[in-house]
Each structure stands twice: as structure tokens, then as C-alpha cells.
Amino acid sequence: MSDIPERGPVTGGLNPKACGIPPKTPKMRGSMGRRYVNAMLLLAALTLSHPAARAQGTEPPYLVIDFDWVDQSRSRPVPARLYWPTGTVPNSSVPLVVFSHGIGGSRQGYSYLGKYWSARGVASLHVQHVGSDVELWRGNPFGVVGRLQAAAQEKEAIARAGDVRFALDRMLSDEMGSRGAAVDRQRLVAAGHSYGANTTLLTVGAQVVRDGQTINYLDSRFSAAVVISAPPFYGEPDLAAVLSKVSVPTMHVTSTDDMIEIPGYRSGVEDRLAIFDAIAHPNKLLAVFHGGSHSMFTDRSFTGGPSLNAKVKVATADLTLAFLDLIYERDGTALAQWQTNWQYILMRAPSSNDTPRSMTTRAGVRTGLPSLEDADSTQANVR
């Protein structure tokens, strides 16, 4: 789901939460104080358009490029938008996030993530899923609920995973020239919000069984996943079975008032926590913001409260970069600093279902990520 009405807080049993890992090595990308200052400056800039910035004589440190691809093998359009960093060192490799929108979204959505990441050296390819995209909101308004329900069917869920694979194929193909060649094949990240979070999980190993056949859309090129507000996995009752094959480190983000509700369908923060708990892969991280809403993770500016909305956007974007530092650079400095910066807007679910390899941070909060002191011995498990 994406821009679906939310209702009512779900806070029972939640305790104050901050997630971080004590630093071991110096920050490879520079001062954490500088990153935080930049993040706070972005709070004031989230609503500025690119034309306005250009009118003032400044250019954003990234390019925005739209593609109107068609997967001929499925006769299916796969539009996409690429945010590409322009300030990278020549001949350097560029990490790539492939992002899947929630139901009713488009390639234009989640621009705050694409802008933030690409301005800091991480490219972001936002895939549009025809069949569960913005077209659902058009037409007879009395048919919206039916169109939403149809878009959530298994056929479309499978098609979405195919869209992600196809888009990555195109991005890495020769037709992309120097940009495709610059993408770091060892740092490919699947990411998504709501329905797109389910798509992301399918892409990194989630699977279901139908008529005795396993439906598996694993794309082993991805080495990490960012899962924002994932709803129940296609109504599967046994999440552990569905998610047992998730094969990469995952970062999960939600909020205490993260609620989806339409006629015949309701999903709250407890479903996001259940998905986190069900993933068997030991390297996982959960952040739960206090308050908010389900759609504050989209480009909408006021849902969940305008002040919190802007802060959560920056915090989510920055947490992703800290997560990538940890799994690719084996450096937890950014994550520890993130904890300090954003602790005042965080809550945390009970940690009773943490994995055996969980660790306790200096704040007494556990994650499913290995200690940096154990980095050498666990390198094979952190991809």
C-alpha cells in the first residue's frame, strides 16, 4: 500500500528505541558532524523544486533521467526514473538502489530518497509498476477500492518482481554507457515502501508455495535490502516459511502509527514487526519512529504531522547510508551517530524475538547485526 488512509496509534508494548552500533574505525566518508548538519539543512530544503534552485544559480549534485522501457518478453511497460550522482570521482564505482513504490505510486515518487542518496554518491533507480501505479486513482472514484484490491492480487505481485529484475538488467546493460559501467555490482540494494517492500522481499529471497510449486523471484545480484512499512506478505499465515530464504542483510523502518486501512483490509505496525521477527537472516536492523503515519514515507509533506514528517524523511534516508556503511565498509560509526542524532523521535518494539547473534549497544538496545569486533569472523555472512 502507499497513500492509503491511516487510523489510530498502535503503541502498546513499545519502549523507547534507538538503534546503533559502537564505532570501531574512523568514518570513511568524513565527519559525522558534517553529515548531520547537512541532514538538518535538508529539512528546510525538502519542499524546494529544482527549477527554483536553478533560478538561484545553483544546480543539484545529481541528474534526474526518465526511461520509458518496455519488457518485450512480457509486453509490459516498465517506466523508471534514475537519480545519478554528478559529484563522484572519475572512474569510481557507484552503489545503486533499485526502489519499488507502494500501491498507487509512480517513478516520480519517493523523490526525497532519490535526491538525498544521489547527492551523497548513491544512485537510485525508481521503478514504476504498471498495474499497481498512479493510474489506480484515475477513473470512477467509486471504483477505487476495487481497483486497489485487484492491484494487490498475486499476479501483480509477481509482475512487480519481474519489473525490478528487468530494470536492473537494463541499468547494467551496454546501452547505459558509462553510467551502467560505473554501477558497483557488489553494492546493489533492493528497496521499497509498503507494497514495494513486499516486492523487495521477493527480490531478495522471500517465496511462497502454490499448487506444490515454489514461487521464487530471488535476484542474487542484490546484496542488501531496505524494507519500509511492509504489510502482511500477501496474506500468508506462516511468515517464517515465506521469509526463511531471505538471503541478504535487511534494514526495516516503520512507525508506531503506521496504519493502512481500506474496506476489508487493515494493517498496523504489528505487521511490520512480525515481518522483521520472521526473517531468519541474522543481519537485520529495525528502526521504529514514534507517531507518524504509513504515508509519511512517501513524498506527502504533512501526513503524520509536518514537523515529524520532514524529520523522518531525513532520518530514513540517512539511516540507509549508515546501513550501507556498515554492511559494505564494515564501519558502524555512522550508525552510532545516527542513533545519537535521532533518538528523540524513535520508539522500539520489544526485543524478545531478536536473533541469537543479536548484540546490545551502548544504549541497551539490540539489533540483529553482528558486532564489529566480530567482523572478521562473520565476513562471509555480511554481504
Sine and cosine of phi, psi and omega as CSV:
sin_phi,cos_phi,sin_psi,cos_psi,sin_omega,cos_omega
0.00,0.00,0.24,-0.97,-0.01,-1.00
-0.65,-0.76,-1.00,-0.05,-0.01,-1.00
-1.00,0.03,0.86,0.51,-0.02,-1.00
-0.99,-0.17,0.58,-0.81,-0.01,-1.00
-0.83,0.55,0.63,-0.78,0.07,-1.00
-0.93,-0.36,0.38,-0.92,0.02,-1.00
-0.46,-0.89,0.77,-0.64,0.25,-0.97
0.96,0.26,0.69,-0.72,0.06,-1.00
-0.96,0.29,0.51,-0.86,0.10,-0.99
-0.79,-0.61,1.00,-0.07,-0.13,-0.99
-0.86,-0.52,-0.07,1.00,-0.07,-1.00
-0.86,0.51,0.77,-0.63,0.08,-1.00
0.99,0.14,0.02,1.00,0.00,-1.00
-1.00,-0.01,0.62,-0.78,0.00,-1.00
-0.88,-0.48,0.35,-0.94,0.04,-1.00
-0.80,0.60,0.68,-0.73,-0.14,-0.99
-0.72,-0.70,0.72,-0.70,0.23,-0.97
-0.62,-0.78,0.69,-0.72,-0.04,-1.00
-0.90,-0.43,0.77,-0.64,-0.01,-1.00
-0.22,-0.98,0.18,-0.98,0.01,-1.00
-0.73,-0.69,0.72,-0.69,-0.03,-1.00
-0.85,0.52,0.61,-0.79,-0.01,-1.00
-0.94,0.34,0.50,-0.86,0.11,-0.99
-0.83,-0.55,-0.63,0.78,-0.04,-1.00
-0.85,-0.52,0.34,-0.94,0.03,-1.00
-0.89,0.46,0.46,-0.89,0.02,-1.00
-0.92,0.39,0.82,-0.57,-0.09,-1.00
-0.97,0.25,-0.40,0.91,-0.06,-1.00
-1.00,-0.07,0.03,1.00,0.03,-1.00
0.90,-0.43,-0.17,-0.98,-0.13,-0.99
-0.88,0.47,0.76,-0.64,0.09,-1.00
-0.93,0.37,-0.54,0.84,0.06,-1.00
-0.87,0.49,-0.63,0.78,0.01,-1.00
-0.91,0.41,-0.65,0.76,0.01,-1.00
-0.89,0.45,-0.66,0.75,-0.02,-1.00
-0.92,0.39,-0.66,0.75,0.05,-1.00
-0.86,0.51,-0.70,0.72,0.02,-1.00
-0.88,0.47,-0.64,0.77,0.00,-1.00
-0.90,0.45,-0.68,0.73,-0.02,-1.00
-0.93,0.36,-0.56,0.83,0.07,-1.00
-0.89,0.47,-0.55,0.83,-0.02,-1.00
-0.91,0.41,-0.44,0.90,0.04,-1.00
-0.83,0.55,-0.59,0.81,-0.01,-1.00
-0.99,0.12,-0.20,0.98,-0.11,-0.99
-0.95,-0.31,-0.06,1.00,-0.11,-0.99
-0.87,0.50,-0.50,0.87,-0.07,-1.00
-1.00,-0.07,0.01,1.00,-0.01,-1.00
-0.98,0.19,0.69,-0.73,0.04,-1.00
-1.00,0.03,0.35,-0.94,0.04,-1.00
-0.89,0.46,-0.69,0.73,0.01,-1.00
-0.84,0.54,-0.62,0.78,0.01,-1.00
-0.90,0.43,-0.65,0.76,0.02,-1.00
-0.90,0.44,-0.66,0.75,0.00,-1.00
-0.92,0.39,-0.56,0.83,0.00,-1.00
-0.90,0.44,-0.44,0.90,0.01,-1.00
-1.00,-0.01,0.12,0.99,0.08,-1.00
1.00,0.06,0.26,0.97,0.03,-1.00
-0.89,-0.45,0.50,-0.87,0.04,-1.00
-0.87,-0.49,0.67,-0.74,0.06,-1.00
-0.91,0.42,0.50,-0.87,-0.05,-1.00
-0.99,0.16,0.60,0.80,0.02,-1.00
-0.37,-0.93,0.33,-0.94,0.12,-0.99
-0.96,-0.27,0.50,-0.86,0.11,-0.99
-0.88,-0.47,0.87,-0.49,-0.10,-1.00
-0.78,-0.62,0.78,-0.62,0.03,-1.00
-0.99,-0.16,0.62,-0.79,0.06,-1.00
-0.84,-0.55,0.66,-0.75,0.07,-1.00
-0.92,-0.40,0.92,0.38,-0.05,-1.00
-0.97,0.25,0.39,-0.92,0.12,-0.99
-0.71,-0.71,0.81,-0.58,0.09,-1.00
-0.99,0.12,0.99,-0.17,-0.09,-1.00
-0.90,0.44,-0.51,0.86,-0.03,-1.00
-0.92,0.39,-0.38,0.93,0.01,-1.00
-0.88,-0.47,0.03,1.00,-0.08,-1.00
0.77,0.64,0.72,0.70,-0.12,-0.99
-0.79,-0.62,0.84,-0.54,0.11,-0.99
-0.91,0.41,0.62,-0.79,0.07,-1.00
-0.71,-0.70,0.98,0.21,0.05,-1.00
-0.91,0.41,0.47,-0.88,0.02,-1.00
-0.46,-0.89,0.42,-0.91,0.08,-1.00
-0.81,-0.59,0.76,-0.65,-0.01,-1.00
-0.95,-0.31,0.78,-0.63,0.19,-0.98
-0.97,-0.23,0.90,-0.43,-0.11,-0.99
-0.88,-0.48,0.81,-0.59,0.00,-1.00
-0.93,0.37,0.68,-0.74,-0.01,-1.00
-0.97,-0.25,-0.17,0.99,-0.08,-1.00
-0.98,-0.17,0.32,0.95,-0.03,-1.00
-0.98,0.21,0.40,-0.92,0.05,-1.00
-0.93,0.37,0.70,-0.72,0.01,-1.00
-0.80,0.60,0.66,-0.75,0.03,-1.00
0.94,0.35,0.18,0.98,0.06,-1.00
-1.00,0.05,0.39,-0.92,0.02,-1.00
-1.00,0.05,0.46,-0.89,-0.09,-1.00
-0.83,-0.55,0.85,-0.52,0.11,-0.99
-0.89,0.46,0.47,-0.88,-0.02,-1.00
-0.74,-0.67,0.77,-0.64,0.17,-0.99
-0.98,-0.22,0.75,-0.66,0.12,-0.99
-0.96,-0.28,0.90,-0.43,-0.18,-0.98
-0.95,-0.30,0.70,-0.71,0.00,-1.00
-0.92,-0.40,0.83,-0.55,-0.07,-1.00
-0.98,0.22,0.26,-0.97,0.10,-0.99
-0.97,0.23,0.09,-1.00,-0.03,-1.00
-0.88,0.47,0.70,-0.71,-0.02,-1.00
0.99,0.13,0.16,0.99,-0.02,-1.00
-1.00,-0.09,-0.23,-0.97,-0.01,-1.00
-0.35,-0.94,0.04,-1.00,0.03,-1.00
-0.92,0.39,-0.35,0.94,0.03,-1.00
-0.97,0.24,-0.27,0.96,-0.09,-1.00
-0.98,0.21,0.22,-0.98,0.02,-1.00
0.83,0.56,0.57,0.82,-0.04,-1.00
-0.91,0.41,-0.46,0.89,0.00,-1.00
-0.88,0.47,-0.56,0.83,0.05,-1.00
-0.95,0.31,-0.74,0.67,0.00,-1.00
-0.85,0.52,-0.68,0.74,-0.01,-1.00
-0.92,0.39,-0.72,0.69,-0.06,-1.00
-0.90,0.44,-0.76,0.65,-0.04,-1.00
-0.90,0.44,-0.74,0.67,-0.07,-1.00
-0.93,0.38,-0.51,0.86,0.07,-1.00
-0.92,0.40,-0.26,0.97,-0.01,-1.00
-0.89,-0.46,0.37,0.93,0.19,-0.98
1.00,-0.08,0.09,1.00,0.00,-1.00
-0.92,-0.40,0.89,-0.45,0.01,-1.00
-0.95,0.30,0.44,-0.90,-0.04,-1.00
-0.63,-0.78,0.85,-0.52,0.00,-1.00
-0.95,-0.30,0.93,-0.38,-0.06,-1.00
-0.99,-0.15,0.92,-0.40,-0.09,-1.00
-1.00,-0.04,0.68,-0.73,0.09,-1.00
-0.98,-0.20,0.76,-0.65,-0.06,-1.00
-0.98,-0.21,0.99,-0.14,0.03,-1.00
-0.90,0.43,0.78,-0.63,-0.09,-1.00
0.92,-0.39,-0.42,0.91,0.09,-1.00
-0.65,-0.76,0.53,0.85,-0.09,-1.00
-0.96,-0.28,-0.34,-0.94,-0.10,-0.99
-0.88,0.48,-0.35,0.94,0.00,-1.00
-0.89,0.46,-0.33,0.94,0.01,-1.00
-0.89,0.46,-0.44,0.90,-0.05,-1.00
-1.00,0.09,-0.14,0.99,-0.05,-1.00
-0.99,-0.12,0.41,-0.91,-0.03,-1.00
0.99,-0.16,-0.31,-0.95,-0.05,-1.00
-0.88,0.48,0.87,-0.49,-0.03,-1.00
-0.89,0.46,-0.42,0.91,0.02,-1.00
-0.96,0.29,-0.20,0.98,0.01,-1.00
-0.98,-0.17,0.08,1.00,-0.08,-1.00
-0.87,0.49,-0.73,0.69,-0.04,-1.00
-0.87,0.50,-0.70,0.72,0.03,-1.00
-0.88,0.47,-0.64,0.77,0.01,-1.00
-0.92,0.38,-0.62,0.78,0.05,-1.00
-0.90,0.44,-0.69,0.73,-0.01,-1.00
-0.91,0.42,-0.62,0.78,0.03,-1.00
-0.91,0.41,-0.61,0.79,-0.03,-1.00
-0.94,0.35,-0.36,0.93,-0.02,-1.00
-1.00,0.02,0.08,1.00,-0.02,-1.00
-0.96,0.30,0.33,-0.95,-0.12,-0.99
-0.86,0.51,-0.59,0.81,-0.01,-1.00
-0.85,0.52,-0.69,0.72,0.01,-1.00
-0.95,0.32,-0.59,0.81,0.04,-1.00
-0.86,0.51,-0.67,0.74,0.02,-1.00
-0.93,0.36,-0.66,0.76,0.01,-1.00
-0.88,0.48,-0.59,0.81,0.01,-1.00
-0.88,0.47,-0.70,0.71,0.03,-1.00
-0.87,0.48,-0.61,0.79,0.08,-1.00
-0.90,0.44,-0.57,0.82,0.05,-1.00
-0.88,0.47,-0.69,0.73,-0.02,-1.00
-0.89,0.45,-0.72,0.70,0.02,-1.00
-0.88,0.48,-0.71,0.71,-0.02,-1.00
-0.89,0.46,-0.70,0.71,-0.01,-1.00
-0.89,0.46,-0.65,0.76,0.04,-1.00
-0.92,0.39,-0.65,0.76,0.09,-1.00
-0.81,0.58,-0.74,0.67,-0.03,-1.00
-0.91,0.40,-0.64,0.77,-0.02,-1.00
-0.90,0.43,-0.54,0.84,-0.03,-1.00
-1.00,-0.06,0.03,1.00,-0.06,-1.00
-0.99,0.16,0.25,-0.97,-0.01,-1.00
-0.88,0.47,-0.46,0.89,-0.04,-1.00
-0.89,0.46,-0.34,0.94,0.00,-1.00
-0.99,0.12,-0.08,1.00,0.10,-1.00
0.87,0.49,-0.70,-0.71,-0.10,-1.00
-0.91,0.41,-0.52,0.86,0.01,-1.00
-0.93,0.37,-0.72,0.70,0.04,-1.00
-0.88,0.48,-0.64,0.77,0.00,-1.00
-0.92,0.39,-0.49,0.87,-0.05,-1.00
-0.98,0.18,-0.30,0.96,-0.02,-1.00
-0.89,0.45,0.77,-0.64,0.00,-1.00
-0.98,0.21,0.94,-0.33,-0.04,-1.00
-0.92,0.39,-0.29,0.96,0.02,-1.00
-1.00,0.00,-0.09,1.00,-0.01,-1.00
-0.74,-0.67,0.91,0.42,0.06,-1.00
-0.96,-0.29,0.79,-0.61,-0.12,-0.99
-0.84,-0.55,0.78,-0.63,0.14,-0.99
-1.00,-0.03,0.66,-0.75,-0.02,-1.00
-0.53,-0.85,0.43,-0.90,0.04,-1.00
-0.11,-0.99,0.32,-0.95,0.03,-1.00
-0.89,-0.46,0.69,-0.72,0.11,-0.99
0.86,0.50,-0.86,-0.51,0.06,-1.00
-0.82,0.57,-0.58,0.82,0.05,-1.00
-0.92,0.39,-0.44,0.90,0.09,-1.00
-0.93,0.36,-0.62,0.78,0.12,-0.99
-0.88,0.48,-0.69,0.73,0.04,-1.00
-0.85,0.53,-0.68,0.73,0.02,-1.00
-0.87,0.49,-0.70,0.71,-0.01,-1.00
-0.90,0.43,-0.63,0.78,0.10,-1.00
-0.85,0.52,-0.64,0.77,-0.07,-1.00
-0.92,0.38,-0.47,0.88,-0.04,-1.00
-0.96,-0.29,0.30,0.95,0.21,-0.98
0.79,-0.61,-0.16,0.99,0.07,-1.00
-0.88,0.48,0.58,-0.82,-0.04,-1.00
-0.50,-0.87,0.46,-0.89,0.06,-1.00
-0.78,-0.62,0.33,-0.94,0.00,-1.00
-0.93,-0.37,0.78,-0.63,0.04,-1.00
-0.75,-0.66,0.83,-0.56,0.01,-1.00
0.80,0.60,0.64,0.77,0.04,-1.00
0.98,0.18,-0.02,1.00,-0.02,-1.00
-0.95,-0.33,0.70,-0.72,0.03,-1.00
-0.99,0.12,0.81,-0.58,0.08,-1.00
-1.00,-0.05,0.93,-0.37,-0.12,-0.99
-0.75,-0.67,0.88,-0.47,0.02,-1.00
-0.88,-0.48,0.53,0.85,0.04,-1.00
-0.85,0.53,0.76,-0.65,0.15,-0.99
-0.91,-0.42,0.98,-0.20,-0.14,-0.99
-0.94,0.33,-0.04,1.00,0.07,-1.00
-0.95,0.31,-0.42,0.91,0.02,-1.00
-0.98,0.19,0.69,-0.72,-0.03,-1.00
-0.88,-0.47,0.11,0.99,0.08,-1.00
-0.29,-0.96,0.29,-0.96,-0.01,-1.00
-0.58,-0.81,0.61,-0.79,0.08,-1.00
-0.91,-0.42,0.89,-0.46,-0.15,-0.99
-0.90,-0.44,0.96,-0.28,-0.06,-1.00
-0.95,-0.31,0.89,-0.45,0.11,-0.99
0.82,0.57,0.81,0.58,-0.01,-1.00
-0.96,0.27,0.80,-0.59,0.08,-1.00
-0.98,0.21,0.07,-1.00,0.05,-1.00
-0.79,0.61,0.60,-0.80,-0.14,-0.99
-0.98,0.20,1.00,0.04,0.05,-1.00
0.81,0.59,0.51,0.86,0.04,-1.00
0.96,0.28,0.23,0.97,0.00,-1.00
-0.94,0.35,0.78,-0.63,-0.03,-1.00
-0.97,0.25,-0.45,0.89,-0.06,-1.00
-0.95,-0.32,1.00,0.07,-0.04,-1.00
-0.90,0.44,-0.57,0.82,-0.01,-1.00
-0.86,0.51,-0.65,0.76,0.02,-1.00
-0.92,0.39,-0.63,0.78,-0.02,-1.00
-0.92,0.39,-0.63,0.78,-0.17,-0.98
-0.97,-0.23,0.04,1.00,-0.08,-1.00
-0.90,0.43,-0.38,0.92,-0.05,-1.00
-0.99,-0.17,0.11,0.99,0.08,-1.00
-0.85,0.53,0.82,-0.57,-0.32,-0.95
-0.94,-0.35,0.12,0.99,-0.09,-1.00
-0.69,-0.73,0.29,-0.96,0.14,-0.99
-0.87,0.49,0.61,-0.79,-0.02,-1.00
-0.78,-0.62,0.55,-0.83,0.11,-0.99
-0.89,-0.45,0.80,-0.60,-0.06,-1.00
-0.90,-0.44,0.68,-0.73,-0.02,-1.00
-0.73,-0.68,0.70,-0.72,0.08,-1.00
-0.41,-0.91,-0.14,-0.99,0.08,-1.00
-0.55,-0.83,0.31,-0.95,-0.09,-1.00
-0.91,0.41,-0.43,0.90,0.03,-1.00
-0.96,-0.28,0.46,0.89,0.00,-1.00
-0.97,0.23,1.00,-0.04,-0.12,-0.99
-0.81,-0.59,0.77,-0.64,0.15,-0.99
-0.94,-0.34,0.75,-0.66,0.04,-1.00
-0.49,-0.87,0.89,-0.46,0.15,-0.99
-0.71,-0.70,0.25,-0.97,0.00,-1.00
-0.79,0.61,0.85,-0.52,0.03,-1.00
1.00,0.09,0.08,1.00,-0.06,-1.00
-0.52,-0.86,0.76,-0.65,0.04,-1.00
-0.56,-0.83,0.71,-0.71,0.01,-1.00
-0.51,-0.86,0.81,-0.58,-0.02,-1.00
-0.89,-0.46,-0.15,-0.99,-0.08,-1.00
-0.86,0.52,-0.48,0.88,0.00,-1.00
-0.86,0.51,-0.51,0.86,0.04,-1.00
-0.95,0.32,-0.58,0.81,0.04,-1.00
-0.91,0.41,-0.66,0.75,0.00,-1.00
-0.93,0.37,-0.59,0.80,0.02,-1.00
-0.90,0.44,-0.62,0.78,0.03,-1.00
-0.91,0.42,-0.70,0.71,0.05,-1.00
-0.85,0.53,-0.74,0.67,-0.03,-1.00
-0.90,0.45,-0.55,0.84,-0.10,-0.99
-0.98,0.22,-0.31,0.95,-0.01,-1.00
-0.96,0.29,0.83,-0.55,-0.08,-1.00
-0.99,0.12,-0.42,0.91,0.00,-1.00
-0.83,0.56,0.78,-0.62,-0.15,-0.99
-0.94,0.35,-0.34,0.94,-0.11,-0.99
-0.99,-0.16,1.00,-0.05,-0.05,-1.00
-0.54,-0.84,0.43,-0.90,-0.07,-1.00
-0.67,-0.74,0.68,-0.73,-0.01,-1.00
-0.83,-0.55,0.78,-0.63,0.15,-0.99
-0.85,-0.52,0.79,-0.62,0.02,-1.00
-0.86,-0.51,0.91,-0.40,0.04,-1.00
-0.99,0.15,0.48,-0.88,0.04,-1.00
-0.99,0.14,0.76,-0.66,0.04,-1.00
0.98,0.21,-0.69,-0.73,0.07,-1.00
0.97,0.23,-0.48,-0.88,-0.02,-1.00
-0.25,-0.97,0.15,-0.99,0.02,-1.00
-0.93,0.37,-0.67,0.74,-0.11,-0.99
-1.00,0.02,0.08,1.00,0.09,-1.00
-0.94,0.35,-0.27,0.96,0.05,-1.00
-0.99,0.13,-0.10,0.99,0.13,-0.99
-1.00,0.06,-0.20,-0.98,0.03,-1.00
-0.99,0.17,-0.04,1.00,0.02,-1.00
-0.89,0.46,0.68,-0.73,-0.19,-0.98
-1.00,-0.05,-0.39,0.92,-0.17,-0.99
-0.92,-0.40,-0.36,0.93,-0.03,-1.00
-0.87,0.49,0.69,-0.72,-0.06,-1.00
0.99,0.10,-0.02,1.00,-0.04,-1.00
0.98,-0.21,0.82,-0.57,-0.13,-0.99
-0.87,0.49,-0.60,0.80,-0.01,-1.00
-0.94,0.35,-0.77,0.63,0.02,-1.00
-0.90,0.44,-0.65,0.76,-0.02,-1.00
-0.79,0.61,-0.78,0.62,-0.04,-1.00
-0.91,0.42,-0.63,0.77,-0.01,-1.00
-0.92,0.40,-0.68,0.73,-0.01,-1.00
-0.90,0.43,-0.61,0.79,0.05,-1.00
-0.86,0.51,-0.75,0.66,0.01,-1.00
-0.91,0.42,-0.69,0.72,-0.03,-1.00
-0.89,0.46,-0.66,0.75,0.01,-1.00
-0.91,0.41,-0.70,0.71,0.02,-1.00
-0.89,0.46,-0.67,0.74,-0.04,-1.00
-0.96,0.29,-0.56,0.83,0.05,-1.00
-0.88,0.48,-0.61,0.79,0.04,-1.00
-0.85,0.52,-0.71,0.70,0.00,-1.00
-0.90,0.43,-0.63,0.78,0.04,-1.00
-0.91,0.42,-0.64,0.77,0.06,-1.00
-0.88,0.48,-0.69,0.73,0.02,-1.00
-0.92,0.40,-0.60,0.80,0.09,-1.00
-0.85,0.53,-0.68,0.73,-0.06,-1.00
-0.91,0.41,-0.74,0.67,-0.13,-0.99
-0.99,0.13,-0.45,0.89,-0.03,-1.00
-0.98,-0.19,-0.57,0.82,-0.01,-1.00
-0.98,-0.20,-0.15,0.99,-0.06,-1.00
0.84,0.55,0.66,0.75,-0.05,-1.00
-0.79,-0.61,0.90,-0.43,-0.03,-1.00
-0.99,-0.11,0.15,0.99,-0.04,-1.00
-0.86,0.51,-0.73,0.68,-0.05,-1.00
-0.90,0.44,-0.60,0.80,-0.01,-1.00
-0.93,0.38,-0.65,0.76,0.05,-1.00
-0.90,0.44,-0.65,0.76,0.02,-1.00
-0.93,0.38,-0.61,0.79,0.04,-1.00
-0.85,0.53,-0.68,0.73,0.02,-1.00
-0.84,0.54,-0.72,0.70,-0.01,-1.00
-0.90,0.43,-0.68,0.73,-0.08,-1.00
-0.92,0.39,-0.62,0.78,-0.21,-0.98
-0.91,-0.42,0.13,0.99,-0.07,-1.00
-0.83,0.56,-0.54,0.84,-0.10,-0.99
-0.94,0.34,-0.21,0.98,0.06,-1.00
-0.90,-0.43,0.25,0.97,-0.07,-1.00
-0.96,-0.28,0.55,-0.84,0.22,-0.98
-0.80,-0.60,0.19,-0.98,-0.07,-1.00
-0.57,-0.82,0.70,-0.71,0.10,-1.00
-0.95,0.31,0.38,-0.92,0.06,-1.00
-0.83,0.56,0.54,-0.84,-0.10,-0.99
-0.99,-0.16,0.38,0.93,-0.07,-1.00
-0.91,0.42,-0.38,0.93,-0.02,-1.00
-0.98,-0.22,0.27,0.96,0.02,-1.00
-0.88,0.48,0.44,-0.90,-0.04,-1.00
-0.96,0.28,0.33,-0.94,-0.05,-1.00
-0.84,0.54,-0.47,0.89,-0.06,-1.00
-1.00,-0.03,0.27,0.96,0.03,-1.00
-0.89,0.46,0.40,-0.92,0.05,-1.00
-0.77,-0.63,0.37,-0.93,0.07,-1.00
-0.99,-0.17,0.79,-0.62,0.01,-1.00
-1.00,0.08,0.02,-1.00,-0.01,-1.00
-0.90,0.44,-0.35,0.94,0.03,-1.00
-1.00,-0.01,0.02,1.00,0.01,-1.00
0.98,0.18,0.28,0.96,-0.02,-1.00
-0.93,-0.36,0.65,-0.76,-0.10,-0.99
-0.97,-0.25,0.51,-0.86,0.12,-0.99
-0.82,-0.57,0.09,-1.00,0.07,-1.00
-0.99,-0.15,0.40,0.91,-0.02,-1.00
-0.97,-0.24,0.55,-0.83,-0.04,-1.00
-0.95,0.32,0.46,-0.89,0.08,-1.00
-0.91,0.42,0.57,-0.82,0.02,-1.00
-0.92,0.40,-0.46,0.89,0.06,-1.00
-0.88,0.47,-0.42,0.91,0.02,-1.00
-0.99,-0.12,0.22,0.98,-0.14,-0.99
-0.85,0.53,-0.70,0.71,-0.07,-1.00
-0.90,0.43,-0.63,0.78,-0.07,-1.00
-0.97,0.22,-0.31,0.95,-0.05,-1.00
-0.92,-0.38,0.24,0.97,-0.11,-0.99
-0.84,0.54,-0.59,0.81,-0.04,-1.00
-0.92,0.39,-0.37,0.93,-0.05,-1.00
-1.00,-0.08,-0.13,0.99,0.01,-1.00
-0.93,-0.37,0.96,-0.30,-0.14,-0.99
-0.98,-0.21,0.00,0.00,0.00,0.00
